[in-house]
Amino acid sequence: MTDRQLIPAEVRLAQYGERTSTWSTATYNDGNEEALHEIALDLQVEVQRLRAELEQAHAERSAAYRECAYLLADFAARHQAHLAYSDPDVPTWPVLMVEPDAGQMCWHINPDDLDLFDHVSWADPFAIGWDGHTTEEKYQRLRQLTAASVGARPEPSATDRCKDCGTPRANGQILHANGCLPG
């Protein structure tokens, strides 16, 4: 078991288990007491199973945040950016503020991922300004920035695309995985 604090129900189940672990079947006053003992043991197993599931989900979520953080660290290296503990609703997670031409974009950064942002300077949270953008506005700005970047590249010619579906080719290979779906 990890070094976590037990919830009150777990403490009570453990205490009950310790108290009844030396009981024989003759110790039970009646069938109700034996049934309660079995229920307590089953509940303890279920709590352990749910705790393990929760820890697994937390690890998966942390891995997803880490993947996103790698991309955001690269994005921050390409544009003016800074970090600050500027969100009073989430005071333990710093906010990455990136200032590309398309407009300000902000993301909360998991404190475990700050090692990826050594190249980003820290700012005084009272000196920086959030422009009030919503999440939808942030992603609209990101789409505009992407479109501007794509627009700067030459469009693949017809010979650089699959003749059936138009999927671009790279190094002579069709990029889609499942073959063409004409239609």
C-alpha positions, 0 to 999 in steps of 0.5 A, a space after each residue: 500500500 502507498 504512503 497515503 492517508 486512509 479515509 475514515 471508512 478504511 480505518 474503521 474497516 481495518 479496526 474491525 478486521 483486526 478485532 475479528 481476525 482471531 475469531 472462530 466461527 464459535 465466537 459469532 453471537 449469531 448469523 448476523 455478526 458473521 454476515 457483518 464480518 463478511 461484508 466488512 471484509 468484502 468492503 475492504 477488498 472493494 475499497 482497495 480495488 477502487 483505490 488501485 483504479 483511481 491511482 491508475 487513472 491518475 497515472 494515465 491523466 498525468 501521462 496525458 498532461 505530460 504529453 501535452 506539456 511537451 507540445 506546449 513547451 515547444 510552442 512556448 519556445 517559438 513565441 513570447 511566453 512566460 509562467 506565473 501563478 496567476 489563477 486564484 481558482 487553481 493556485 498550485 498550478 502555474 499558468 503558461 501565457 503564450 503571446 503569438 501574433 494570433 493573440 494570447 493563449 493560456 494553459 495551466 501546467 501540472 507542477 510535475 511538468 515544470 522541468 520542461 519549461 526551464 526556457 520560459 521566464 517567470 513573471 510577476 502575476 500582478 504585472 501580467 495581464 490576461 486578456 479575458 479570452 475564453 477556451 473557445 477563443 484560445 483554440 480559435 486563435 490556435 486554429 488561425 495560427 495553424 492556418 497561417 503556418 499551413 498557408 506559408 507552405 506550398 500545397 501538395 500537388 495532385 501527384 503528391 496525393 492519393 488518387 482515390 481519396 486525396 490523402 497527402 503522401 510523404 516520401 512516396 508513401 500514402 499517409 492514411 493507414 487503412 487504404 483508400 475508401 473511395 466514395 
